[in-house]
């Protein structure tokens, strides 16, 4: 009886029990990384105004985080903050993926179109996964602070030259560099494996967070050397963009965001059965005489 009931339900509502087709992962080369960066730069040049709209928060975020370090010098966290942007960058760039997707489809792409990502069916999954990456970022900053205190104690550096001398010319400073980079490398590996194509996949195919993470892991496993090189490129560009005072991130982040979309296109084959998006209905003129009926548009449907 139970089996017959289940079969009847599946026949009546097949969409509720359909299984998404797994994404096909390609083997890519180093030239594909260069091409992805080139296309990312082209997208950035085509829609340059979004750099201010979407990325001005990152310099502000860096300055705010400085003030949140209770009772400690901000200098020890400069490098962890710069490197840590790699952990949250994939989530922060979801608006940029939308812009690249629109340009790819031949649609209008202006800065304000980035907010259209909020209408994506998978926005809930993207926000949930983004919260996970933000937690990973916060854990990394806290871990870096603990490592510094464990080696140098709570005594803050008197100045930037004093801090640089302490880090670069003392055995304790060398230990901090080795340990901090080692732990940061582990955080970066986790973030890279989980999110290399996760957000573009969720936006493009409306995939769940679990399916997107699985696909990202498959991408890394099939292209370990190339993806490791991509991670290194991202880390170097983020550090360079953070100098001075995170201002360069206003250019680096959008370029990397667009490039990540194009990297996704190169490493994941297109969906053979893409979901057709319903066009947004045009909104006509509204007149004062229509009030309050205009508040209830369905009342005019026949």
N, C-alpha and C positions, 0 to 999 in steps of 0.2 A: 504493500500500500504506500509506504513512504517513498519507494523508488518511483512508482507511477506518478505520485504527486510532484516529485522533484522534476521529472521529465515534462510534465504538463506546464510547470512554472517556467522552465527553460524555453519551451516552445512559445509561450505567451510573451515572455520578456527576454529575448536572446541578448539584447545589448547589456543587460545587467550582469550576464555571466560570460561575456566575451573576454578572451585573453589577448592582451596586446602582443603584437608581433615583435620579438626581440630585435633590437637594432643590429645591423650588420657592421662590424668594425673592420676598417681597412688597415693595411700596413702602409705607413707613410715614411718619408725620408726627411733629411735635414733641409732640402730645398723647399719642402712644403712649409716649414717654419718661417723661412724668409718670405715666401709668398704670402703667408697669412699676415705677417707684419706689414708687408707692403700694402695689402688690401685694407688692413686696419688704418694705416696712415691715409689712404685714399678716402676712406669713410670719414676720418677726422677732418680732412681738408674740405670735404663736401658739406659737412655740417659742423663748422667750428664753434658756433655759439653755444652748443650744449656743454662744452668744457666748463664754462663758468656755472651754468645752471646745475649740472650734475656733480661736479667735482670740487666746488668751492668748499663743500663740507669737510673735505679731508684735511686741508690745512687747519681749519677750525677745530676738527676733531683732535689733531695732534696737539694744538695749544691747550685745549680743554683737558686732555689727558695729563698734560704736564701739571696742571693745577690740582689734579686729583691724587697726586702722589703725596700722601699725607706725611709731612715731616721729613721728607727725603729730598735730596737733590734730584732735579730732573735729568741731569746729564747722563747717569747710568742707563736711562731708559730711551735715550735718543735712538740708538741703533735697534733695540728690540721693537720700538714703535715703527721705525721705517721698514724693517724686515717683516713685521707682523701684518702689514697691509696686504701681503701676499695671501694671508689666510682668509681675509674677508673680501678681497678684490672680486672674486667670482660672483659673490652675491651683490656687491655694490654696483656691478656693471650690468644688471639686468635691463636697465633702461637703454643702455648702449646696444645690447643684443637686439632689442626691438627696433632701434634705428637701422642697424645693419640688415635686419630681416626685411624691413620696409624698402630699403634701397635695392636689395636683391630682387624683390618682387616688382620693382618698378613703381612703387607707390611714393607718395609725397613723404619726405623725411625732413622735418624741422625739429628744433630742440624740444618743443612742447609735445611732439609725438611720442617722446620717451614715456610719458605717463600712460600711454595706451597699454603698457605691459600690465597695468593693474586690472585690465579687463580680461587677461588671459585666463582660460579655464583652470590652469594649474597654478595660479598665483598663491593659493593656500599652501601648496607643496613647496613652492619657492620660498615663501616666508618662513615656513617651518624649518627648512634646511638652512636658510640664512641665519636663523636664530642659533642653530647648532654651530655654525662657523663663527658667529659672534662670541659664543661661549668658549670656543677653542682659542680665539684671539685673546679674550680676557684671561684665560688660563695661562697662555704663553707669557703675557705681560707680568702676571703674578709670579710665574716661575722664574723669569729673568730677574725680577726684583729679589726673590729669595736667594738666587745664586750669587748676586752681587753682595747682599748682606752677609751671606755665609763666608765670603772671601775677604771683604773689606770692612765688614761691620756697618754700623749706622752713621759713621762719620762722613758727612757730605764732602764732595770736592770743593775746594775754595774757588776755583775758576776753571775755565776750559783748558788752559795750558797745564794746570795742575792735574786735572783729570786725565789729559792725554799722556802726560808723563807717567802717572800712576799705572795706566793701562799698558802702555807700550814699552816701558823700560824696567819693569819689575817682574820677578817670577810670579807674584800673585796676579798681576795683570795678564800675563801669558796664560796662566791657568784659567782666568775668567774668559779669555777669548776662546780657548780650546773647549771648555765646558759649555759655555753659552752657545757657541756655534754648533756643537754637537747636539745639544738638546733642541735648539732651534731647527736643526736639520730634520730631526724626527717629527716635529710639529709640521714642517713644510711637506714632508713625505705624506703624512696622513691627509692634510688638506688637498694636496695635489691628486692623490689617488681617489679621493671622494668626489672632487668637484671639477676635474679637468674639462668635462663636457656636460656636467649635470644640469646646469641652469639653461644653456642653449637647448638641450634635449627636452627639458620640461616645457620651455616656451614653444619649441617647434612642433613637438609631437604630443604635448599635453600629458607627458608621462608622469607617473608617481615619483616621489622622492626615492623610494627604494629601487625602482627600475632604473632611474637616472644614475644612482650611485653604483649599481651593478654594472651599468654600461661604462662608466668612468673607470672602474677597476679593470674591466676587460680591455679598454683602450690602453691603459698603462701596461698591462701584462703583455699585450701584443706589440707594443712599441716602447719598451723600457728605456732604451738609450735615447731615443728621440724625445720622449716626454721628459726625461731627466734633463736634457739640454734645454727644453722649453722652460722648465722650472728654474733653471739657472739664469736664463735670459730674463725671465720675469723678476727674479730676485735682484739682479744687477740693475735693471732699469728702475725698479722701485727705490732702491737705495740712492741711485743717482738723482732720481726725481725728488727725493726728499731733501736734497741739498740745494739751496739753503732753506731751512724752515718749511719744508714740505711744499713749497710753491711749485716746483716742477711737476708735482703729481697732477696738476691741472691739465697737463699735456700727456704725461705718461699713462695715467689711468684710462682715459678714453681711447687712446691708441691700443693699449693692451686689451681693453674690453672688446673693441671691434675685431681685433686680431683673434681673440678667443672664439668669436662667432665663426670666423672663416676657418680656423683650425678645426672646429667642430664639423664644418661642412666637408673638410678634407678627410677626416678620420672616420666619420660615420656616413654610411651610404644613405641617400635620400629615402624617405618613407615611400614604399611602392603604392601604398593606399592612403595618401594624405587626407586628412579631414578637411572638408571644404568649410571655410568660415562663412557665416551668414553676413551679408553686407549690412552695415549699420543704416537704419532707416533715416531718410533725410527729414530734418525738422523744418517745417514751413513757418511762415510768419504767424505771429500770434498778436491778436488785437485785444484791446481793452474790453470790447463788447463780448468777447468769448469768455471772460471771467465770470463765475468760477468754473464754467464747464471745461476750460482748458486744463484744469487741474486733474481732470478725469478723462484722459484721451480715449480710454477703452469704451466710454459711453457713446462715442461716435462711430464705433466699429459696427459693421453690418453683418 
